[in-house]
Amino acid sequence: MKIAIASGKGGTGKTTLSTNLAAYLAEKESVVLTDLDVEEPNSGLFIHGNLINREDKYKAVPRWNSDNCTLCGNCQKVCNFHAVIQLVDQIMVFPELCHSCYACSELCPTGSLPMIPEKMGELREYQSGNLHFVESKLDVGQEQAVPLIAQTNKYVDEKYSDEIIKLYDSPPGTSCPVIEVTKDADFVILVTEPTPFGLHDLTLAVETMRELDKKFGVVVNRYGIGNDDVIDYCESEKIPVIAKISNSRRIAELYSRGRLLYGEIPELKDELVKVFDFVKGNLDRGET
């Protein structure tokens, strides 16, 4: 079971839901929580355990070898991302723009652009009882999140069977990193807030999930502020509202101290039960 927790905007409560749901489920069964917001992972502020693995992650970028290069210009023609530029007497490579597609290297007639590994980030895995926590973080200056997200997903899939519950704390928005996280998910939980900004970005997230043909539902965080426009939108679009987490100063205080919530706020635990029961029931019935 692969469950992605996503949203159309930042700050809606994805990490709050991800960490508390993971810790709650781990009380009874094995769970893997993966923080895929690799530009700014913060699930580790709430999930603590013993470090059991650490490894550097690399992407491949071309390096120009001038010895055999004939300056034919083919590399520049085949690069869709303008990462390789031909000047009068040299080839310039911009690693920050490279998507590691290998086109320039594979199609170079003289083999003058070999692909060289470049460190882009780090993966760490922690364990606390039944809960395994995996997080990856981009190095400062790295531009692209997708390659690290893809490698982190591959690590989790190869190490853990599909029988285990896998939760993915997604990056915000609806761009390429979110697509990479959610494309193989069995179910996507969209976290929003009852504000005009929350509604606007929820509509973008809903359009994205429908384009990907994903099963999804909505959790409304900070319920009680703003208005009912989010609820009305979900009703009109026939989108299930799985749970409502009330706006609470106590929640904000605990969160700001890096503490999990469900053990101290019973009503939040009740909402977590609703979330998991809905997702499990939806997947068991094979609903869309």
N, C-alpha and C positions, 0 to 999 in steps of 0.2 A: 504494500500500500504506500503510494507516494503522494503526499499532500503538500502542496506549495501554498505558503501564506504570502499574499501579494497585496498591492494597492496601487491606485493611480497616482498617489502623492506620498511624500515623506511625512513622517510624524503622526501617522494615523493610529499606530499601535501594533504593527506587525510583529515586532520583537516581543512586546508584552504578551501577545497571544501565543507566539511560537514557543517561547521559553516556558511559560506556565503550562501550556498544553503538553509539551514534551516531558516536563518534570512530573506532571500529574499522571500521565500514561505510564511512565517508567516505574511507578510504584507497583505495577502489576505485571508489566511485560517489557520486553526489550524494545528500545526506541533509539533511532539515530536522528539527532538534530543537526542539520548542516546550515551554517550561516553563509549564504552566497551573496550577501551584500559586500563583495570583496573590496570595494573602495572604502567602506567604513563599517566593518563588522563590529557589532556591539552585543551580540548574544552572550559573549564571554563575560560580560559584566554581571550576568545573573546566573550563569551555569558554571559551576566549579567542579573540578575533578583532577585526577592524576594524568599528567602528560604521558601518553603511551606511544606517540609517534610524531615526528617532525621531519618535514622534507621540503627542500627548495623545489620550486616549479619553474620550468623554462618554456620559452617559445622559440621557434626557429626564425631567424631573420637572415637575409642574404648579405654576403660580404663580397665586395668587388675585388676580383683578382685581375690586375691590369696586364699580366704577362701574356695571356693568349687573347685578350679581348680585341675584337676588330671594330668596336663601336658601331655595330650594325643597327642599334636602336631598337631591336626586337623586345628587349626587356621593358623599355618604357611603353611600348605599344600594348603589351599584354597586361600591364599592371593597371587594374581598375581603381586603385586607391592612391595613385600618384606617389607611391613610396619609392619608386625608382625613376630617376631623371637622368637623361643623357645631356651632357654639356659638350663643348667643342672637343675636348680631349680627355674626358673622364666620365665615369658613371657615379652619380651620387645616390646614396641609399638613406632613407629616413626611417629608422626603426620604429618610431612612434606611430607611423602611418601603416606599417606592414601588417597584413592580416595572415601571414604565414600560409599563403595558398600554394606556394611553391611554383607558380606559373613562370616567373622570371627565371628561376633556377633550372627548371625542367626543360624549358624551351630555349635556353641559351645554347646556340650551336657550338660554342667553344668551351662550355662548362666554366665560365668566368664568374658565376654568381653562386658559389656553394652556400648552402644554408647552415648557419652557425647557431648553436644554442645560446640564448640570452636569458638570464634570470629575470623573471617578472614578478615573483612573489613567493609566498611561503604558506604551506599547509600545516596545520597542527590538529592533532586528535587527542581528546581527553576522555576519560571514563570515570563515571561515578555510579556504581551499582549497575542497574539495567540501562542506564543512559549513556550513550556514546555521543560525544559532541565533536563535530568537525567544523573547523573554520579556516578560511583562506583569506589572505590579505595581500593586496597589490603593493609592490614596492613604490616608494615615492618617485614620481616622475613618469610612471607607466600610464599609458593613455587608455588601454583597452581592457575591459573587464571580462569580455566573453571568453577568451582563451583560458583564463584561470578558472572561470566558472565551469567550463567544459571539462577541464582536467579534474576538478574537484568532484564533479558528478561521476566521472569515470572511476575515480578512487572509491567512492561510496558504493557504486554498483558492483565493482569487482570484489570488494571486501565483504559486503553484506547481501544476503539473499533477498529475494522479493517477498519473502514471508514476514520479514521484520517491518515494523512501522517506520517509515522515513518521512521526516518533516523537513521542509526547506524554507528558511527565512529568506525571502526574496529581496532584491534591491527595489527601490521605489520607481514608479513611472510605468511607461509602456514601451520602452525602447528595447534595443537588442539584448541587453543583459536579462531583462525580464522574460523575453521570448526564450532565451537559452535555458532559464530556470524552469519555466512552466511547460515547455513543449512536450516533455515526457511524463508530466505529472498525471496521476489518475484523477485528482480532484484539486481545484484551486479555491482557496478561501480568500475572498476580497475583503479587506478591512477598510472601513471608511468611517467618517465622522459626520454628524448631521449639521453640516455648514454648507454654504454656497460653494466654497472651494472643494469640500469633500464630495459634493454631488457632481460638480463639473468633472473632476478627475475620476470619479467612479464610472461615469458614462464612458470615458475613454478606455478604462480597464475592461468594462463589460464588452465593448466593441472588439477589443483585442482578444479576449477569451472566446468570443463567438467566432471570430475569424480563425482561431486555432482549433475550433470545435472541441472546446474543453467543458467538462462538467464543472460548475462553480456555484457558489452561494456567497452571501454577504453577511459579515459580522459588523454591526454598528457599534463603534467604540465611542466613549464619552456621551452616551445616550442621555438626553435631558437638556443639552445645550442646543442652541440653534433652533431649528424648526423640524417639521415632519416631511420636508420635501424629499429626502432620501428614501424614507419609508414609502411615500406615495409613488416615487419613481420605480422602486422595486415591485410594488403591487401592479403598476401599469404594465411593466415589462415581464411580469410573471417570474420574477427572480426571487428565490427563497431567501428570506432573512433568517439566518440560522440562529443567531444569538444577539443580545443587546447587552453591552457592558456599560453600566451606569457611570456618569461623570461623578467622580468622588475625590475629595481632597485627600482622603486616607490612601487611596490608590496612588495618587501623585507623590505623596510623602514616602511610601514604601518603594516606589519605583526609583525615586531620586536617590535612595540609599542603596540601590542595587539588590533589592530583595525580591524574591518571588512572592506572588500575591495570593495564590489560591489557598494556601494554608492558613492565612489570616483573615481572608474575606470570603465567608461561606457562599455568598451570592455569586461571586465570580467562579467559584468551583462548580456551582450549578450550571453556569453558562458553558463551561468547558465540557461538562457531560453532554449538554445539548449539542455542542459542536461535533464531538466525536461520534455520538450516536447517529446524528444526521448523516455525516460523511460515510460512516460504515454502512448504514442502511441504504444509502443511495448507491454505493458501489456494489453491495450485495444484490440489489434489485436490478442493477444495470441500467438505471435511469439516466436520461440525458438532461 
